[in-house]
Amino acid sequence: LDICSPDVLARFSDEFDYRHLREQFVANSVVEEEIGLQSRIFGHFLKRGEYAGRVGDMRRYHRVSMDLLRRWCYPLVPDNYNWNHAVGENHYKELSCSGSTSSGFDGVSYVVERHLVYRDVGKGHNRSHVGRSTRLMGPLLLGPNGSIGENCLVKRSVLGPNCTIRDECQVVDSHFWGNVTVEKGAKINGAVICEDAVIKSGAVIESGCVIGRGCVVGEGVVLKEFTRITLAEEADDDDDYSGFGDSEDEDSSSSEDEDDDDSDSSDEDEDDSVDDK
């Protein structure tokens, strides 16, 4: 937890070229000796029953999510929140427009069952289906229109809408976004699976793995710890300070300069030949 004076926040807009906020910007601000920068600190003390958590990586993201499902953040719990709220409604409308999930989830709400298992209060086919022989161990949240087959183990995880888990699968300490499909016999432990991803039968995904949107993990594939898969193109972070002009203009100007140099050299050669004669 970093406690800074308002002067530090005011200077942030002028010094925005730091890549890491805590390691670089805050550390440099602390060591500086400007007047008034270190003389005062401001803080907020949590009262009894209040909750705060810093999410900086996937492990902490999972821990904060589990704390929420364990009702440490009450009244901010799934069964007290209705997706008719503006944020949830807009979120699902955006997903519906992008094709990530089907429409019809406006007004989704949850109910908490035994062992801190949260399930949607759906109507008809929208309610999640769980096989009779499947074990559910909380804290656990099952999104709407999901399906879990027989002889599965789902433990300490969050499953978004339209997720399908076939028979004999294991999902532990994982987070599924929308439209995730896990085929028969797959094992997922401590991973994040993004929208529209498909995990083929018999695949094994170990702790810390992140499967990007639309990715497919093949049948029987074993992903080692902290493997990341994505279909997105790698961004080029190299800065180009070659100039602000277009490359074609630069090429044409350089070619013109070369032509001028060649013509000058040819003229000098002709003058030298005349002098020799």
Secondary structure, DSSP 8 states (H G I E B T S, - for coil): -----HHHHHHHTT----S-IIIIIIHHHHH---TTTSS--------TT-------SHHHHHHHHHHHHTTTTTTSSGGG--TTSHHHHHHHHHHHHHTSS-S--TT--EEEEGGGEEEE---GGGS-EE-TT-EEEEEEEE-TT-EE-SS-EEEEEEE-TT-EE-TT-EEES-EE-TT-EE-TT-EEES-EE-TT-EE-TT-EE-TT-EE-TT-EE-TT-EE-TT-EE--S---------S-SS-HHHHHHHHHHHHHHHHHHHHHHHHHHHHHH-
